[in-house]
């Protein structure tokens, strides 16, 4: 049975100030590599899965160092392309107290944004793959990167490779004229399993859902209403047989209530099940960056490790994401043993 997972997206360099300083304060930036699809790859490699990361980076010390970092963490980078002039970056000001987090992107004309169809040898990459993981970020950075993403989806379909998809709607990235909702819905029509947070789910389907307002772990989920909501969504996108929705209520910048729902079907025709994970009260959040990527990686790993146990899959995804909140940087370095202990 094929178990290799391929992730495709842009590797970024993240800059932040020390000790929760604002971007306008202090003299020094810290920098860490990250990016949604790279984060998923690192999480899977940490869990012992065979994962390959595909991207395009400049042939510079900064670009090569990013690949070296991923390789140190066990990610196969043999098909990373080199070219272009710069790596995409972003500046992050973390939340503190009542102050919200702030992100400023600097990704124009990055090496990955200049990707075009035909550059990546997808048939060679996917010949031994079980899953191709993509997100809504790559088609947001340029028209040519969007075209390259849909080329990957076409070839994955042709080769019978399952598609995993993270909505990852970033409204500030869509600057080249495409309709983000239309583009991301086209991707959703092509996927077999997907992840999004509650806000992204509402945005893409333009329908309100029951609010998650938990302030403790005794909060009662409105499962009948969620079931109706997911049934309608699945009728619109019948190919997708696993829908993972992460739900978070930020009581304070350092205290989050986190849970997840998994809507799953054995086949596109049903029968369907809606399962909930526990509500985890995380008091002492260190860095919430990459929490959604930890969710998706947790699900992908659990589908391989526990193929017949949907409850274990959603519980595993939640536990992986819970632990990511305690780890600085974008990468989730939680091990399988630690995740099982949380469960």
C-alpha positions in Angstrom: 0.0 0.0 0.0 1.3 3.5 -0.9 1.8 5.7 2.1 4.0 8.6 0.8 2.4 12.1 1.2 3.5 15.0 -1.0 2.9 18.6 0.1 3.2 21.5 -2.3 3.5 25.2 -1.4 5.7 28.2 -0.6 8.4 28.1 2.0 8.5 31.4 3.9 10.9 33.2 6.3 9.0 34.6 9.3 10.4 37.7 11.2 9.3 38.6 14.7 10.6 40.8 17.5 11.6 39.3 20.9 9.5 39.1 24.0 6.1 40.1 22.4 7.5 43.5 21.3 5.7 45.3 18.6 7.2 45.5 15.1 8.0 49.1 15.8 10.0 48.3 18.9 13.5 46.8 19.6 16.6 46.4 17.5 16.5 42.7 16.6 14.3 40.3 14.6 14.2 36.6 15.1 13.6 34.5 12.0 12.1 31.1 11.5 11.2 29.1 8.3 7.6 28.0 7.9 4.7 28.0 5.5 1.5 26.0 5.6 2.5 23.0 3.4 6.0 22.9 4.8 4.5 22.9 8.3 2.4 19.9 7.4 5.4 18.1 6.0 7.5 18.7 9.1 4.7 17.4 11.4 4.3 14.2 9.3 8.1 13.6 9.2 8.2 14.1 13.0 5.5 11.4 13.3 7.6 9.0 11.2 5.7 9.3 7.9 7.3 9.3 4.4 6.7 12.9 3.2 8.1 14.9 0.3 7.9 18.7 0.0 7.7 20.4 -3.4 8.4 24.1 -3.8 10.6 26.7 -5.6 13.3 28.7 -3.8 16.1 31.0 -4.9 19.5 29.5 -5.3 20.9 31.7 -2.4 22.2 30.9 1.0 18.8 31.8 2.5 16.9 29.5 0.1 19.4 26.6 0.6 19.2 27.0 4.3 15.5 26.6 4.3 15.8 23.3 2.4 18.5 22.2 4.8 16.3 22.9 7.8 13.5 20.8 6.3 15.9 18.0 5.6 17.3 18.1 9.1 13.7 17.4 10.3 13.3 14.4 8.0 11.5 15.9 5.0 12.4 14.7 1.5 13.2 17.8 -0.6 14.7 16.1 -3.7 12.2 17.8 -6.0 12.5 21.4 -4.6 13.2 23.6 -7.6 15.8 26.4 -7.5 15.3 29.7 -9.4 14.1 33.2 -9.0 15.5 36.0 -6.9 13.9 35.9 -3.5 12.2 33.9 -0.8 8.8 35.1 0.4 8.7 36.6 3.9 6.3 37.9 6.4 6.5 39.9 9.6 4.5 38.7 12.6 3.6 40.6 15.7 2.2 38.1 18.2 -0.9 38.6 20.3 -0.6 39.7 23.9 -3.3 40.4 26.4 -6.1 42.2 24.5 -3.9 43.0 21.6 -4.5 41.0 18.5 -1.8 39.4 16.4 -0.6 41.3 13.2 0.8 39.8 10.0 2.5 41.8 7.2 3.3 39.8 4.0 6.2 40.5 1.7 5.8 37.9 -1.0 5.6 39.8 -4.3 7.8 38.3 -7.0 9.0 35.5 -4.8 10.5 32.4 -6.4 7.4 30.4 -5.7 5.0 33.0 -7.1 6.8 32.6 -10.4 6.0 28.9 -10.7 4.3 27.9 -14.0 2.7 24.7 -15.3 5.3 22.3 -16.7 8.1 23.3 -14.3 7.4 20.5 -11.8 7.8 16.8 -12.9 4.5 15.7 -11.2 4.2 12.3 -12.7 7.6 11.3 -11.4 6.9 12.8 -8.0 3.4 11.3 -7.6 4.1 7.8 -9.0 4.5 6.3 -5.5 2.4 8.8 -3.6 -0.9 8.1 -1.7 -1.8 11.7 -1.1 -1.1 15.2 -2.6 -1.6 18.0 0.0 -2.3 21.5 -1.2 -3.8 24.6 0.2 -5.6 27.8 -0.8 -2.4 29.9 -0.2 -0.5 28.9 -3.3 -3.2 29.9 -5.8 -3.5 33.2 -4.0 0.0 34.5 -4.7 -0.2 34.7 -8.5 -2.1 33.5 -11.5 0.8 31.3 -12.7 1.1 29.7 -9.2 -2.7 29.0 -9.4 -2.3 27.4 -12.8 0.6 25.3 -11.5 -1.6 24.2 -8.6 -4.4 23.1 -10.8 -1.9 21.3 -13.0 -0.9 19.3 -10.0 -4.5 18.5 -9.2 -5.1 17.3 -12.8 -2.2 15.0 -12.7 -3.1 13.7 -9.3 -6.5 12.8 -10.6 -5.0 11.2 -13.7 -2.8 9.0 -11.5 -5.4 8.1 -8.8 -3.7 10.0 -6.0 -6.0 11.3 -3.2 -6.0 15.1 -2.7 -5.9 16.7 0.7 -6.8 20.4 0.9 -6.6 23.2 3.5 -8.8 26.1 2.6 -6.3 28.6 4.1 -8.1 31.7 2.9 -5.8 34.7 3.3 -7.6 37.7 2.0 -4.6 40.0 1.9 -2.8 37.8 -0.6 -5.3 37.9 -3.4 -4.0 40.9 -5.3 -3.9 39.7 -9.0 -7.6 39.9 -9.9 -8.8 36.3 -9.4 -12.0 35.6 -7.4 -10.8 33.9 -4.3 -14.1 32.1 -3.4 -14.5 30.8 -6.9 -10.9 29.6 -7.1 -11.0 27.9 -3.7 -14.3 26.3 -4.5 -12.9 24.8 -7.6 -10.1 23.3 -5.5 -12.7 22.0 -3.0 -14.5 20.2 -5.8 -11.3 18.3 -6.6 -10.4 17.2 -3.1 -11.0 13.9 -1.1 -10.3 15.3 2.4 -10.1 18.8 3.7 -9.5 21.1 6.7 -10.6 24.6 7.6 -11.3 26.5 10.7 -14.9 27.5 11.4 -14.6 31.0 9.9 -13.1 29.6 6.7 -16.0 27.1 6.4 -18.5 29.9 6.8 -16.7 32.1 4.2 -16.5 29.5 1.5 -20.1 28.3 1.7 -21.6 31.7 2.7 -23.7 30.2 5.4 -23.7 30.7 9.2 -23.2 27.8 11.6 -23.8 27.5 15.3 -21.2 29.6 17.2 -18.4 28.0 19.2 -18.4 30.2 22.4 -16.9 27.8 24.9 -15.3 29.2 28.0 -14.7 25.8 29.6 -14.7 22.2 28.6 -18.4 21.6 29.6 -19.7 23.6 26.5 -22.4 21.7 24.7 -22.0 21.4 20.9 -25.1 21.7 18.8 -24.5 18.5 16.9 -27.9 18.3 15.1 -27.4 21.7 13.6 -23.9 21.0 12.6 -25.0 17.7 11.0 -27.5 19.6 8.8 -24.9 22.2 8.0 -22.4 19.5 6.9 -25.0 17.5 4.9 -25.8 20.6 2.8 -22.1 21.3 2.3 -21.4 17.7 1.3 -24.3 17.8 -1.3 -22.5 20.7 -2.9 -19.1 19.0 -2.9 -19.8 15.2 -3.0 -16.3 14.1 -3.8 -14.9 15.1 -0.4 -15.4 12.2 2.1 -13.6 13.7 5.1 -14.2 17.2 6.4 -12.2 18.3 9.4 -13.2 21.6 11.0 -11.1 23.2 13.7 -12.9 25.4 16.2 -11.2 27.8 18.6 -12.4 30.4 21.1 -9.7 32.8 22.3 -10.6 33.6 25.9 -7.3 35.5 26.1 -4.1 35.6 24.0 -2.6 32.9 26.2 -5.8 30.8 26.8 -7.6 29.1 23.9 -10.5 26.6 23.9 -9.9 24.2 21.0 -12.0 21.4 19.5 -12.8 19.8 16.1 -15.6 18.1 14.2 -15.0 15.4 11.6 -17.7 14.7 9.0 -16.8 11.5 7.2 -18.2 9.1 4.7 -17.0 5.7 3.5 -17.8 6.6 -0.1 -19.2 9.8 -1.8 -22.6 8.2 -1.5 -22.5 7.7 2.3 -23.3 6.7 4.9 -22.1 9.8 6.7 -21.1 10.3 10.3 -20.4 13.5 12.3 -18.0 13.0 15.2 -16.7 15.5 17.8 -13.4 15.6 19.6 -13.2 16.7 23.3 -12.8 20.4 24.1 -9.2 21.2 25.2 -8.6 24.1 27.4 -5.1 25.4 26.6 -4.0 27.8 29.3 -0.5 28.9 28.5 -0.5 29.3 24.7 3.1 29.9 23.5 2.6 30.3 19.7 -0.6 29.5 17.8 1.0 29.8 14.4 0.6 26.6 12.4 -2.1 25.2 14.5 -4.3 24.5 11.5 -1.4 22.8 9.7 -0.9 20.6 12.8 -4.6 19.6 12.6 -4.2 18.6 8.9 -1.0 16.6 9.5 -2.6 14.9 12.5 -5.5 13.8 10.4 -3.3 12.6 7.5 -1.2 10.6 9.9 -4.2 9.1 11.8 -5.9 8.1 8.5 -2.8 5.9 7.8 -2.3 4.7 11.4 -6.0 4.2 12.2 -7.8 3.7 8.9 -11.0 2.3 10.4 -11.3 4.5 13.5 -12.8 7.9 12.7 -13.0 8.9 16.4 -9.3 8.2 16.9 -8.6 10.3 13.7 -10.4 13.4 15.0 -9.0 13.0 18.5 -5.5 12.6 17.2 -5.8 15.7 15.0 -7.0 17.7 17.9 -4.3 16.5 20.2 -1.6 17.3 17.6 -3.0 20.8 17.2 -3.3 21.3 21.0 0.4 20.5 21.4 1.4 22.9 18.6 0.1 25.8 20.7 2.9 25.1 23.2 5.8 25.1 20.6 7.4 28.3 19.3 7.7 28.7 15.5 5.6 27.4 12.7 6.6 23.7 12.9 4.8 21.2 15.1 7.5 19.0 16.6 5.2 16.9 18.8 5.9 13.2 18.7 3.4 10.4 18.3 4.0 9.4 21.9 3.2 12.9 23.2 0.1 13.1 21.1 -1.2 9.7 22.3 -0.5 10.9 25.9 -2.7 14.0 25.3 -5.5 11.7 24.0 
